[in-house]
Amino acid sequence: MSRDEENLKVGKLIQQVESFFLVVIAILTVIGALKEMYLIGLKRDVGLQDLLLMFLYVEVLGMVAAYITSKQIPITLPIFIAITAIARVAILQKEQDPIAIIYESGAILMLAIAAAVVNFRQSIKPPAPRGSSPDDRAGSSGTMPPA
């Protein structure tokens, strides 16, 4: 067996393991969302922190679906997940040091700026070098490269 064939087999094995873990992540995310809905039903009350947690579950499922369908993750999805997670933490911590609120707000602001830069970079991107297509540039589609 040649070196190229070995590399191809190893690559396919890694892709299969990756696909397996994506399915596991999706299943566990659905289980977590169902568990959260059950707990909301038991307490017969829905708080903002509950809604943010459900939104996190939806975002994770969306990220898994985006990766499965296109083999790329839009870079803004993890940024939105991080913003939602930080907001949820800030809401859950009832009594906290005021400086912690400033840090959390600053982190959310930085992430929001990063998302805006990623979304608007198409208009400020330098032209592609001669002889290459726009898709040849790293990150040209605003996505993280496939693993």
Residue pairs with C-beta under 8 A, 6 or more apart in sequence:
18 147
19 68
22 64
22 67
22 68
25 60
25 64
26 61
26 64
26 65
29 57
29 60
29 61
29 64
30 57
30 61
32 57
33 54
33 57
33 58
36 50
36 53
36 54
36 57
37 54
40 46
40 50
48 91
49 88
49 91
49 92
52 84
52 87
52 88
52 91
53 88
55 84
56 81
56 84
56 85
56 88
59 77
59 80
59 81
59 84
60 81
62 77
63 73
63 77
63 78
63 81
66 72
66 73
66 74
66 77
67 73
70 143
71 146
72 141
72 143
72 144
72 145
72 146
73 143
73 144
74 142
74 143
75 118
75 139
75 142
75 143
75 144
76 115
76 118
76 119
76 142
78 144
79 111
79 114
79 115
79 118
80 115
82 111
83 108
83 111
83 112
83 115
86 104
86 107
86 108
86 111
87 104
87 108
89 104
90 101
90 104
90 105
93 100
118 142
119 142
121 142
122 142
125 140
128 134
128 136
128 137
134 140
135 141
138 145
139 145
